[in-house]
Amino acid sequence: QPFEQLKQMRDDITRLMLKYKFALDEMETKIEILKEEFKSLHDYCPIEHTNTRLKTPESIIKKLLRKGGVIAIDSIEEYVKDIAGLRITCSFISDIYRVSEILQKQSDLKILQVKDYIKNPKSNGYKSLHLLLEVPVFLSDRVENVCVEIQIRTIAMDFWASLEHKIFYKYNRSVPQRLLEEIKGAADTANALDHQMERLMHEVQTIKDSHHEDFEREQLR
Ligand code: 0O2
């Protein structure tokens, strides 16, 4: 009996993880299509690169217990919404909202939640746009709507977040005050860089547009 139970549990977890993997595959394809379309038909692509990750069973259980859930498949799905994670890195802040809008308009995706940590950064300085959405996954005998967490951020926000994440875990979530202040300072620097880059990009775009107009005027003469 206990052996049968263990076998059942193993099969349930395998099925669960597979479903989230397929959801990530679907989302990755969507992003690849957008990237290729932008590169072929426009002279600019708002997506720099993407990363996907499936939470490990260990990390799922940790988050589940932290959120007060019990160890059961239904409870996992109720409490842990970021089993499947897709991170999209963009060059500019305006690109983040552009990509988010494109995804929000796709009719097969159901947007469950939007958390804008860019307009409302966390107290440590964390910035990113988070979308929680459901994507349909077509299996052999049914369609499952699977939850995926999308994090959209700039290169500077990503650089900051990856270091902050390492420090946070290195100090087991209790980072010394001095380091916290430095981390916040680094977030402010990253934010200043993002705004400076955005301004520069607009300036370059304006020059490009006026050259283009001059060129067209020349052609008409
Ligand atoms: P991992 O290792 O990246 O998977 P939570 O705050 O996680 O209890 P919720 O509602 O799931 O609850 O959180 P939220 O705010 O949507 O954030 C989920 C994910 O965003 C995190 O997943 C991180 O990846 C990222 N994130 C959120 N806040 C921070 C932050 O302050 N610093 C960094 N570096 N990343 C952050 P996990 O599961 O925490 O981690």
py3Dmol code that shows the C-alpha trace and the ligand (Angstrom):
import py3Dmol

protein = """\
ATOM      1  CA  GLN A   1       0.000   0.000   0.000  1.00  0.00           C
ATOM      2  CA  PRO A   2       2.627   2.659   0.966  1.00  0.00           C
ATOM      3  CA  PHE A   3       4.566   1.681  -2.165  1.00  0.00           C
ATOM      4  CA  GLU A   4       1.469   2.254  -4.322  1.00  0.00           C
ATOM      5  CA  GLN A   5       0.930   5.621  -2.633  1.00  0.00           C
ATOM      6  CA  LEU A   6       4.524   6.670  -3.290  1.00  0.00           C
ATOM      7  CA  LYS A   7       4.235   5.589  -6.907  1.00  0.00           C
ATOM      8  CA  GLN A   8       1.025   7.584  -7.282  1.00  0.00           C
ATOM      9  CA  MET A   9       2.689  10.653  -5.741  1.00  0.00           C
ATOM     10  CA  ARG A  10       5.669  10.329  -8.068  1.00  0.00           C
ATOM     11  CA  ASP A  11       3.370  10.089 -11.108  1.00  0.00           C
ATOM     12  CA  ASP A  12       1.333  13.105  -9.936  1.00  0.00           C
ATOM     13  CA  ILE A  13       4.467  15.228  -9.524  1.00  0.00           C
ATOM     14  CA  THR A  14       5.842  14.135 -12.904  1.00  0.00           C
ATOM     15  CA  ARG A  15       2.521  15.027 -14.559  1.00  0.00           C
ATOM     16  CA  LEU A  16       2.441  18.380 -12.755  1.00  0.00           C
ATOM     17  CA  MET A  17       5.991  19.367 -13.725  1.00  0.00           C
ATOM     18  CA  LEU A  18       5.462  18.244 -17.322  1.00  0.00           C
ATOM     19  CA  LYS A  19       2.389  20.453 -17.631  1.00  0.00           C
ATOM     20  CA  TYR A  20       4.378  23.503 -16.481  1.00  0.00           C
ATOM     21  CA  LYS A  21       7.233  22.641 -18.821  1.00  0.00           C
ATOM     22  CA  PHE A  22       4.789  22.533 -21.748  1.00  0.00           C
ATOM     23  CA  ALA A  23       3.351  25.899 -20.682  1.00  0.00           C
ATOM     24  CA  LEU A  24       6.863  27.374 -20.785  1.00  0.00           C
ATOM     25  CA  ASP A  25       7.451  25.809 -24.214  1.00  0.00           C
ATOM     26  CA  GLU A  26       4.262  27.506 -25.478  1.00  0.00           C
ATOM     27  CA  MET A  27       5.286  30.877 -24.041  1.00  0.00           C
ATOM     28  CA  GLU A  28       8.832  30.581 -25.394  1.00  0.00           C
ATOM     29  CA  THR A  29       7.441  29.940 -28.873  1.00  0.00           C
ATOM     30  CA  LYS A  30       5.240  33.026 -28.587  1.00  0.00           C
ATOM     31  CA  ILE A  31       8.245  35.162 -27.659  1.00  0.00           C
ATOM     32  CA  GLU A  32      10.392  33.672 -30.439  1.00  0.00           C
ATOM     33  CA  ILE A  33       7.665  34.537 -32.964  1.00  0.00           C
ATOM     34  CA  LEU A  34       7.534  38.129 -31.696  1.00  0.00           C
ATOM     35  CA  LYS A  35      11.328  38.438 -31.810  1.00  0.00           C
ATOM     36  CA  GLU A  36      11.539  37.101 -35.356  1.00  0.00           C
ATOM     37  CA  GLU A  37       8.674  39.305 -36.522  1.00  0.00           C
ATOM     38  CA  PHE A  38      10.264  42.416 -34.993  1.00  0.00           C
ATOM     39  CA  LYS A  39      13.674  41.583 -36.453  1.00  0.00           C
ATOM     40  CA  SER A  40      12.351  40.882 -39.949  1.00  0.00           C
ATOM     41  CA  LEU A  41       9.727  43.580 -40.347  1.00  0.00           C
ATOM     42  CA  HIS A  42      10.852  46.400 -38.067  1.00  0.00           C
ATOM     43  CA  ASP A  43      14.341  47.712 -37.631  1.00  0.00           C
ATOM     44  CA  TYR A  44      14.176  47.270 -33.879  1.00  0.00           C
ATOM     45  CA  CYS A  45      13.357  44.429 -31.463  1.00  0.00           C
ATOM     46  CA  PRO A  46      12.179  45.356 -27.940  1.00  0.00           C
ATOM     47  CA  ILE A  47      13.174  41.928 -26.561  1.00  0.00           C
ATOM     48  CA  GLU A  48      16.857  41.483 -25.718  1.00  0.00           C
ATOM     49  CA  HIS A  49      16.742  37.938 -24.415  1.00  0.00           C
ATOM     50  CA  THR A  50      14.626  35.496 -22.401  1.00  0.00           C
ATOM     51  CA  ASN A  51      15.211  32.892 -19.711  1.00  0.00           C
ATOM     52  CA  THR A  52      12.875  30.209 -18.510  1.00  0.00           C
ATOM     53  CA  ARG A  53      13.000  28.252 -15.301  1.00  0.00           C
ATOM     54  CA  LEU A  54      10.932  25.540 -13.678  1.00  0.00           C
ATOM     55  CA  LYS A  55      10.963  25.725  -9.899  1.00  0.00           C
ATOM     56  CA  THR A  56      12.593  22.639  -8.386  1.00  0.00           C
ATOM     57  CA  PRO A  57      10.335  20.386  -6.275  1.00  0.00           C
ATOM     58  CA  GLU A  58      12.441  21.423  -3.246  1.00  0.00           C
ATOM     59  CA  SER A  59      11.889  25.111  -3.891  1.00  0.00           C
ATOM     60  CA  ILE A  60       8.153  24.517  -4.541  1.00  0.00           C
ATOM     61  CA  ILE A  61       7.769  22.791  -1.157  1.00  0.00           C
ATOM     62  CA  LYS A  62       9.725  25.571   0.615  1.00  0.00           C
ATOM     63  CA  LYS A  63       7.488  28.278  -0.871  1.00  0.00           C
ATOM     64  CA  LEU A  64       4.359  26.213  -0.176  1.00  0.00           C
ATOM     65  CA  LEU A  65       5.245  25.853   3.507  1.00  0.00           C
ATOM     66  CA  ARG A  66       6.261  29.546   3.734  1.00  0.00           C
ATOM     67  CA  LYS A  67       2.822  30.497   2.409  1.00  0.00           C
ATOM     68  CA  GLY A  68       1.032  28.169   4.851  1.00  0.00           C
ATOM     69  CA  GLY A  69      -0.088  25.476   2.398  1.00  0.00           C
ATOM     70  CA  VAL A  70      -0.146  21.734   3.011  1.00  0.00           C
ATOM     71  CA  ILE A  71       1.866  19.248   0.948  1.00  0.00           C
ATOM     72  CA  ALA A  72      -0.675  18.117  -1.678  1.00  0.00           C
ATOM     73  CA  ILE A  73      -0.934  18.670  -5.436  1.00  0.00           C
ATOM     74  CA  ASP A  74      -4.005  20.960  -5.172  1.00  0.00           C
ATOM     75  CA  SER A  75      -2.366  23.009  -2.449  1.00  0.00           C
ATOM     76  CA  ILE A  76       0.807  23.414  -4.549  1.00  0.00           C
ATOM     77  CA  GLU A  77      -1.219  24.818  -7.442  1.00  0.00           C
ATOM     78  CA  GLU A  78      -3.184  27.101  -5.147  1.00  0.00           C
ATOM     79  CA  TYR A  79      -0.240  28.602  -3.265  1.00  0.00           C
ATOM     80  CA  VAL A  80       2.701  28.490  -5.680  1.00  0.00           C
ATOM     81  CA  LYS A  81       1.892  30.455  -8.796  1.00  0.00           C
ATOM     82  CA  ASP A  82       5.415  30.752 -10.168  1.00  0.00           C
ATOM     83  CA  ILE A  83       6.285  27.092 -10.799  1.00  0.00           C
ATOM     84  CA  ALA A  84       6.832  28.097 -14.421  1.00  0.00           C
ATOM     85  CA  GLY A  85       8.738  31.355 -14.823  1.00  0.00           C
ATOM     86  CA  LEU A  86       9.658  33.275 -17.952  1.00  0.00           C
ATOM     87  CA  ARG A  87      11.903  36.318 -17.697  1.00  0.00           C
ATOM     88  CA  ILE A  88      12.003  38.752 -20.590  1.00  0.00           C
ATOM     89  CA  THR A  89      14.863  41.240 -20.646  1.00  0.00           C
ATOM     90  CA  CYS A  90      14.430  44.464 -22.593  1.00  0.00           C
ATOM     91  CA  SER A  91      16.780  47.363 -23.332  1.00  0.00           C
ATOM     92  CA  PHE A  92      14.450  50.184 -22.331  1.00  0.00           C
ATOM     93  CA  ILE A  93      11.647  50.744 -19.816  1.00  0.00           C
ATOM     94  CA  SER A  94       9.222  51.687 -22.622  1.00  0.00           C
ATOM     95  CA  ASP A  95       9.939  48.284 -24.247  1.00  0.00           C
ATOM     96  CA  ILE A  96       8.740  46.533 -21.078  1.00  0.00           C
ATOM     97  CA  TYR A  97       5.270  48.091 -21.377  1.00  0.00           C
ATOM     98  CA  ARG A  98       5.225  47.464 -25.120  1.00  0.00           C
ATOM     99  CA  VAL A  99       5.932  43.732 -24.677  1.00  0.00           C
ATOM    100  CA  SER A 100       3.447  43.530 -21.792  1.00  0.00           C
ATOM    101  CA  GLU A 101       0.712  45.132 -23.916  1.00  0.00           C
ATOM    102  CA  ILE A 102       1.376  42.744 -26.808  1.00  0.00           C
ATOM    103  CA  LEU A 103       1.057  39.721 -24.495  1.00  0.00           C
ATOM    104  CA  GLN A 104      -2.044  41.097 -22.774  1.00  0.00           C
ATOM    105  CA  LYS A 105      -3.749  41.391 -26.174  1.00  0.00           C
ATOM    106  CA  GLN A 106      -3.168  37.739 -27.174  1.00  0.00           C
ATOM    107  CA  SER A 107      -6.625  36.204 -27.027  1.00  0.00           C
ATOM    108  CA  ASP A 108      -5.554  32.717 -25.907  1.00  0.00           C
ATOM    109  CA  LEU A 109      -3.825  34.103 -22.809  1.00  0.00           C
ATOM    110  CA  LYS A 110      -5.807  34.858 -19.681  1.00  0.00           C
ATOM    111  CA  ILE A 111      -4.193  37.564 -17.554  1.00  0.00           C
ATOM    112  CA  LEU A 112      -4.733  36.778 -13.868  1.00  0.00           C
ATOM    113  CA  GLN A 113      -2.668  39.522 -12.276  1.00  0.00           C
ATOM    114  CA  VAL A 114      -0.356  42.405 -13.151  1.00  0.00           C
ATOM    115  CA  LYS A 115       2.132  43.589 -10.508  1.00  0.00           C
ATOM    116  CA  ASP A 116       3.953  46.746 -11.512  1.00  0.00           C
ATOM    117  CA  TYR A 117       7.080  46.919  -9.381  1.00  0.00           C
ATOM    118  CA  ILE A 118       8.417  49.608 -11.751  1.00  0.00           C
ATOM    119  CA  LYS A 119       5.784  52.182 -10.844  1.00  0.00           C
ATOM    120  CA  ASN A 120       5.726  50.800  -7.269  1.00  0.00           C
ATOM    121  CA  PRO A 121       9.213  49.426  -6.503  1.00  0.00           C
ATOM    122  CA  LYS A 122       9.751  47.204  -3.460  1.00  0.00           C
ATOM    123  CA  SER A 123      11.449  48.840  -0.461  1.00  0.00           C
ATOM    124  CA  ASN A 124      14.782  47.153  -1.299  1.00  0.00           C
ATOM    125  CA  GLY A 125      14.690  48.787  -4.758  1.00  0.00           C
ATOM    126  CA  TYR A 126      13.387  45.762  -6.733  1.00  0.00           C
ATOM    127  CA  LYS A 127      11.827  46.744 -10.067  1.00  0.00           C
ATOM    128  CA  SER A 128      10.167  44.533 -12.702  1.00  0.00           C
ATOM    129  CA  LEU A 129       6.774  44.124 -14.304  1.00  0.00           C
ATOM    130  CA  HIS A 130       5.163  40.825 -13.301  1.00  0.00           C
ATOM    131  CA  LEU A 131       2.320  39.233 -15.261  1.00  0.00           C
ATOM    132  CA  LEU A 132       0.599  36.147 -13.957  1.00  0.00           C
ATOM    133  CA  LEU A 133      -1.232  34.467 -16.805  1.00  0.00           C
ATOM    134  CA  GLU A 134      -2.759  31.209 -17.936  1.00  0.00           C
ATOM    135  CA  VAL A 135      -1.776  29.593 -21.211  1.00  0.00           C
ATOM    136  CA  PRO A 136      -3.740  26.679 -22.731  1.00  0.00           C
ATOM    137  CA  VAL A 137      -1.741  23.473 -23.099  1.00  0.00           C
ATOM    138  CA  PHE A 138      -3.217  20.887 -25.479  1.00  0.00           C
ATOM    139  CA  LEU A 139      -2.600  17.398 -24.087  1.00  0.00           C
ATOM    140  CA  SER A 140      -3.619  14.076 -25.675  1.00  0.00           C
ATOM    141  CA  ASP A 141      -6.999  13.919 -23.958  1.00  0.00           C
ATOM    142  CA  ARG A 142      -7.660  17.424 -22.602  1.00  0.00           C
ATOM    143  CA  VAL A 143      -6.718  21.084 -22.542  1.00  0.00           C
ATOM    144  CA  GLU A 144      -5.158  22.441 -19.366  1.00  0.00           C
ATOM    145  CA  ASN A 145      -4.893  26.142 -18.596  1.00  0.00           C
ATOM    146  CA  VAL A 146      -1.505  26.462 -16.935  1.00  0.00           C
ATOM    147  CA  CYS A 147      -0.251  29.367 -14.855  1.00  0.00           C
ATOM    148  CA  VAL A 148       3.018  31.078 -15.856  1.00  0.00           C
ATOM    149  CA  GLU A 149       4.708  34.005 -14.154  1.00  0.00           C
ATOM    150  CA  ILE A 150       6.291  36.439 -16.591  1.00  0.00           C
ATOM    151  CA  GLN A 151       8.861  38.915 -15.294  1.00  0.00           C
ATOM    152  CA  ILE A 152       9.703  41.725 -17.684  1.00  0.00           C
ATOM    153  CA  ARG A 153      12.640  43.982 -16.822  1.00  0.00           C
ATOM    154  CA  THR A 154      15.492  46.005 -18.299  1.00  0.00           C
ATOM    155  CA  ILE A 155      19.093  44.763 -18.475  1.00  0.00           C
ATOM    156  CA  ALA A 156      19.974  47.105 -15.580  1.00  0.00           C
ATOM    157  CA  MET A 157      17.047  45.863 -13.426  1.00  0.00           C
ATOM    158  CA  ASP A 158      18.075  42.277 -14.205  1.00  0.00           C
ATOM    159  CA  PHE A 159      21.719  42.908 -13.310  1.00  0.00           C
ATOM    160  CA  TRP A 160      20.637  44.382  -9.969  1.00  0.00           C
ATOM    161  CA  ALA A 161      18.060  41.635  -9.204  1.00  0.00           C
ATOM    162  CA  SER A 162      20.449  38.767  -9.863  1.00  0.00           C
ATOM    163  CA  LEU A 163      23.037  40.144  -7.428  1.00  0.00           C
ATOM    164  CA  GLU A 164      20.421  41.072  -4.814  1.00  0.00           C
ATOM    165  CA  HIS A 165      18.970  37.535  -5.068  1.00  0.00           C
ATOM    166  CA  LYS A 166      22.433  36.022  -4.433  1.00  0.00           C
ATOM    167  CA  ILE A 167      23.087  38.305  -1.439  1.00  0.00           C
ATOM    168  CA  PHE A 168      19.594  37.641  -0.015  1.00  0.00           C
ATOM    169  CA  TYR A 169      20.130  33.887  -0.046  1.00  0.00           C
ATOM    170  CA  LYS A 170      23.785  34.095   1.041  1.00  0.00           C
ATOM    171  CA  TYR A 171      22.643  35.842   4.243  1.00  0.00           C
ATOM    172  CA  ASN A 172      19.678  33.482   4.549  1.00  0.00           C
ATOM    173  CA  ARG A 173      17.155  36.340   4.134  1.00  0.00           C
ATOM    174  CA  SER A 174      18.621  38.520   6.965  1.00  0.00           C
ATOM    175  CA  VAL A 175      20.967  40.889   5.161  1.00  0.00           C
ATOM    176  CA  PRO A 176      23.005  43.346   7.340  1.00  0.00           C
ATOM    177  CA  GLN A 177      21.675  46.942   7.341  1.00  0.00           C
ATOM    178  CA  ARG A 178      24.824  48.390   5.711  1.00  0.00           C
ATOM    179  CA  LEU A 179      24.492  45.987   2.776  1.00  0.00           C
ATOM    180  CA  LEU A 180      20.761  46.718   2.459  1.00  0.00           C
ATOM    181  CA  GLU A 181      21.559  50.417   2.105  1.00  0.00           C
ATOM    182  CA  GLU A 182      24.217  49.704  -0.528  1.00  0.00           C
ATOM    183  CA  ILE A 183      21.803  47.462  -2.436  1.00  0.00           C
ATOM    184  CA  LYS A 184      19.190  50.235  -2.401  1.00  0.00           C
ATOM    185  CA  GLY A 185      21.857  52.696  -3.631  1.00  0.00           C
ATOM    186  CA  ALA A 186      22.742  50.321  -6.481  1.00  0.00           C
ATOM    187  CA  ALA A 187      19.041  50.100  -7.424  1.00  0.00           C
ATOM    188  CA  ASP A 188      18.887  53.920  -7.615  1.00  0.00           C
ATOM    189  CA  THR A 189      21.995  53.922  -9.849  1.00  0.00           C
ATOM    190  CA  ALA A 190      20.457  51.249 -12.124  1.00  0.00           C
ATOM    191  CA  ASN A 191      17.276  53.311 -12.304  1.00  0.00           C
ATOM    192  CA  ALA A 192      19.191  56.482 -13.215  1.00  0.00           C
ATOM    193  CA  LEU A 193      21.007  54.543 -15.966  1.00  0.00           C
ATOM    194  CA  ASP A 194      17.685  53.234 -17.338  1.00  0.00           C
ATOM    195  CA  HIS A 195      16.281  56.765 -17.557  1.00  0.00           C
ATOM    196  CA  GLN A 196      19.456  58.146 -19.141  1.00  0.00           C
ATOM    197  CA  MET A 197      19.466  55.356 -21.765  1.00  0.00           C
ATOM    198  CA  GLU A 198      15.783  55.988 -22.517  1.00  0.00           C
ATOM    199  CA  ARG A 199      16.483  59.725 -23.049  1.00  0.00           C
ATOM    200  CA  LEU A 200      19.449  58.931 -25.325  1.00  0.00           C
ATOM    201  CA  MET A 201      17.391  56.445 -27.338  1.00  0.00           C
ATOM    202  CA  HIS A 202      14.665  59.069 -27.921  1.00  0.00           C
ATOM    203  CA  GLU A 203      17.290  61.609 -28.998  1.00  0.00           C
ATOM    204  CA  VAL A 204      18.819  59.170 -31.487  1.00  0.00           C
ATOM    205  CA  GLN A 205      15.348  58.262 -32.762  1.00  0.00           C
ATOM    206  CA  THR A 206      14.474  61.937 -33.326  1.00  0.00           C
ATOM    207  CA  ILE A 207      17.699  62.449 -35.326  1.00  0.00           C
ATOM    208  CA  LYS A 208      17.020  59.275 -37.345  1.00  0.00           C
ATOM    209  CA  ASP A 209      13.445  60.422 -38.094  1.00  0.00           C
ATOM    210  CA  SER A 210      14.565  63.871 -39.285  1.00  0.00           C
ATOM    211  CA  HIS A 211      17.274  62.326 -41.528  1.00  0.00           C
ATOM    212  CA  HIS A 212      14.638  60.052 -42.963  1.00  0.00           C
ATOM    213  CA  GLU A 213      12.354  63.026 -43.694  1.00  0.00           C
ATOM    214  CA  ASP A 214      15.266  64.913 -45.364  1.00  0.00           C
ATOM    215  CA  PHE A 215      16.027  61.837 -47.459  1.00  0.00           C
ATOM    216  CA  GLU A 216      12.403  61.484 -48.583  1.00  0.00           C
ATOM    217  CA  ARG A 217      12.230  65.209 -49.457  1.00  0.00           C
ATOM    218  CA  GLU A 218      15.410  64.811 -51.568  1.00  0.00           C
ATOM    219  CA  GLN A 219      13.870  61.873 -53.392  1.00  0.00           C
ATOM    220  CA  LEU A 220      10.754  63.910 -54.273  1.00  0.00           C
ATOM    221  CA  ARG A 221      12.763  66.766 -55.853  1.00  0.00           C
TER     222      ARG A 221
END
"""
ligand_1 = """\
40
0O2
P 12.991 32.587 -7.449
O 14.159 31.873 -6.887
O 13.374 33.662 -8.414
O 11.923 31.691 -7.961
P 6.635 35.984 -2.688
O 7.123 37.411 -2.533
O 7.503 35.179 -3.605
O 6.377 35.329 -1.390
P 4.759 36.275 -4.820
O 3.433 36.967 -4.833
O 4.868 34.984 -5.560
O 5.191 36.047 -3.301
O 5.874 37.233 -5.236
P 6.157 38.230 -6.402
O 6.301 39.550 -5.786
O 5.231 38.118 -7.559
O 7.605 37.711 -6.806
C 7.880 36.445 -7.242
C 9.255 36.384 -7.858
O 9.709 37.709 -8.237
C 10.341 35.891 -6.922
O 10.338 34.510 -6.900
C 11.593 36.488 -7.558
O 11.971 35.772 -8.718
C 11.104 37.855 -7.990
N 11.275 38.823 -6.892
C 10.303 39.388 -6.145
N 10.831 40.237 -5.273
C 12.165 40.224 -5.444
C 13.257 40.924 -4.829
O 13.094 41.704 -3.914
N 14.501 40.659 -5.311
C 14.737 39.783 -6.334
N 15.999 39.600 -6.717
N 13.725 39.102 -6.927
C 12.467 39.317 -6.489
P 10.986 33.695 -5.706
O 10.189 32.458 -5.521
O 11.115 34.571 -4.481
O 12.421 33.377 -6.169
"""
view = py3Dmol.view(width=600, height=400)
view.addModel(protein, "pdb")
view.setStyle({"model": 0}, {"cartoon": {"style": "trace"}})
view.addModel(ligand_1, "xyz")
view.setStyle({"model": 1}, {"stick": {}})
view.zoomTo()
view.show()
